[in-house]
Amino acid sequence: MEMTGGIGPDAVIDSVGLEAHGFFVDNVIDQIKASTFLGTDRPHAIRQAILACRKGGRVSMPGVYGGFVDKFPLGAFMEKGLTLKTGQTHVQHYMPALLNAIMEDKIDTEFLISHRMALEDAPKGYKMFHDEQNEVTKIVLKPDFAAAA
């Protein structure tokens, strides 16, 4: 909001979905509901996307949700006149072209990778990804990494 002078961005993307984490009051309540089977999803990210977007803006939601959400800000969504686009990304459609572009050095993805680990260290990598979210962006697991290192 500060970057847009209080207006909000033209478009907001919720690519998190039901996996939202964080110590926000609504998210903690959602986590409790999910753990006690009173709810299924943690819609903190989509709530924030709707509240942040400017009037007349667009909200895109490729993040995956699996069931029902509670406390959806439908009033704010309607009053702002937002457009919502949903649906999972068509990974199978785009994957071959993206992989070819990476293999041909047309796209550099190195900046995304924060760690490289042996495949055997995958459990440690998942724990790092969960516990150190500010330091870990993407971990590449390689079966032969331990032998090469």
N, C-alpha and C positions, 0 to 999 in steps of 0.2 A: 504494500500500500504506500509505503514511503517513496519507493522508486517511481510510482505513478502519480504522485501528488494527491493521494487519497482516492483516486478514481478506481483503481484496480486494473489488472491487465485485460487486454482484449480477449484472450483465450487462456484457459487453464486446463492442464492435463492431470487426471488422476490415473497414474500407472501403477499404483500400489494395490488397491483393492482390499479384499478381506484380510490381508496380512498386516494391516496397519499396526504399528507399535508406537510407544511413546507414553509419557506421563502427563496426559491431558485428562481432565476430569471425565469428559465424555468417552474417551478411549478406555480408561480404566473401568468405567461402568460397563462398556461394551464387552471388555475382556471377562469381567465377572459374569455377565449374562451368558456369554458363550461357554464358559467353564461349568456353569450350572444348567446348561441346556435350555436357558430361557431366551436365547438369541443365537443366531448362526454367524453373523458377520460383524466386522468392526469397521463401520463406515466413516471413521474420522477423516480420512483423506478426501472423500467426496463431499462431506460437509464443508471442509475447509475450502475446497475448490469452488463450491457454490458461493460461499460467503465472500471469497476474495475477488471473484470475477466482477468486472464492471457491468453496469446496466447495458442490456442488449448484447452482451458478450456470448462466447461459446465455451462450453465445458465438454471435453472429450474424456471418455472413460474406458480405456482399453484394459484397466485393472480388472481383475477377475473377482466377481462376487458370486457366492454360492447359494444364497438363500434370502432370507428376509433381513431388512435393516430397520432399525428403530431410530426415532428422532430425526427423520429426513427433513431438511428445511424446505419443504414444498412451498411455503408462503414466500420465502426469500427468492426461491427459484422463479416463481410466477411473477412476483412484483418487479423483479429485475428484467423480466422478459428474456431469459437466457435460452439458448439452444443447447440441447444435450445430444451428443452422439455417443453411442455405445457399441460394444462388440469386441471380441478378442481380435488381436492382430492376426492376420493371415500368414503365419510364420512359414507354412509349407510353400506358399506361393512366392514369397520374397526371398527365402533362404538361398536357393541356388544362385541368383544374381548377386546377392550380397556376398556370399562366400567367394564367388569368382572375382568380384571387385577387390576383396581383401587379398586373395591369392595373387592378383595381378598388381598389387601395391597401389591401386587407385584409391583405396580407403585405408587410412592408418588407424588401427584400433589400439595401438600400444598404450596410449594415454589412459585407456580405461582399466588397464591391468595394474593392480597394486601388489599382487603376490603371485608366485608360482610355487607349486608344491607337488610332491609325489602323490599319486593316486591313493596310496595307502594312508596318507594324511588327510583324506577328505573329511572325516569327522572333526578333526582339529580345525580345518578350514571353515566348515560350517559354523562351528562355535565362534571362531574369530569374526566371521561375517555378521553373526548375530550380536556378539558382545562389543565389538569395536567398529561400530557403523561409521564413525568419522574417519577412520584410518583405512578401512578395507572397502574397496569399490568392486573389484572383480578378481577372483582367484582362478588361475588356470591350473588344472590338475593334469599331470602327465604320467602315464604308467612307467616310463623309463627315466623319470626325472632324478630319482635317487641314485641310479647307476651313473648318470652323466655328471652329477654334482660332486 
